[in-house]
Amino acid sequence: MKNVALLDVTLRDGGYVNGHTWSRQQAATVVSACATAHIPFCEVGYYRPRRHDVDGADRPTSCCPDDHLRTLCAANPTVTVTVMAHARDVHPTDYRRLAALGVGMVRLPAQHAILADLTPHVEAARAAGLRVAVNLIRVSELSARAVAAAARLAEQWQVDAFYLADSNGSLFPEQVDRLIRVAGVETAVPLGFHAHDGLSLAFINSLSAVEAGCRYLDASLGGMGKGGGNLALELIAGYLRARSQAPHAMTPLARTAAEVLKPWRDGVLARCESIAGGLLDLNVDTIKDRRDQNQRELFTLVDAISG
């Protein structure tokens, strides 16, 4: 579990909560926090080059204008800056432009019925030198046979990651386990899982995905996202640090979540403290004693565990 790669989706999926109104400074703060916390991938928004003139100034994460991407990539060389692109919004020739700006990966989402239509986009993005992930969305609506067929396409394309997205937030752990294993039989492409928390199962479903063979997990600060929210990045990063000695740091994520989510989420730091207490197995009396002694925040103790 130590080698699971985390991908932050705060700016992209969280944009459904705030109408994609993240400022450029907020976007820079999120990507910087990922760099500090050793989160290897940060998805900074949707790539919609035909919307740059319309939305680029006021809603940069909704379309990812060139200057915005160039700035984020240059300032955070240790993070693979990632964008999501719907095939309807881009032309295959656009991927060269993305690569030239410093973007490292593009993720291509699609429902099963139109998945094969991604072929020219996968080929063009790979030819441009980008890592390519294909996200099969709404997997709870699909049969195991359909998931297997999609995985065979991913194998044919030889993409860098093949994601199953629980877009409806309706999967249970045993279903996640089965679908990931079905996909794993059909492809050697690294698998990923995108959880939604409508049933408060994003965390356990993500752990089930990893146990079944997933190598990538999506998460967002505070779990901010559509469909009941996502897996909370500070939770999974802290868990991997505490239980698997992964190199992630919880503190910069908790503090950044409290800062950038404040207009939309209350009590972020208190929730992070509760997460840390659970990870460290601290009872309420011990927590009170630490606070009475004016000791540092609990989540900083998670980061003190050797990575």
Secondary structure, DSSP 8 states (H G I E B T S, - for coil): -TT-EEEE-HHHHTHHHHTT---HHHHHHHHHHHHHTT--EEEEEE--GGGHHHHTTT-GGGT--HHHHHHHHHH-TTSEEEEE--GGG--TTHHHHHHHHT--EEEEEE-GGGGGGGHHHHHHHHHTT-EEEEEE--GGGS-HHHHHHHHHHHHHHT-SEEEEE-TTS---HHHHHHHHHHHHHH--S-EEEE-B-TTS-HHHHHHHHHHTT--EEEEBGGG-SSTT-B-BHHHHHHHHHHHH--S--SHHHHHHHHHHSTTT-S-HHHHHHHHHHHHHT--HHHHHHHHHTT---HHHHHHTS--
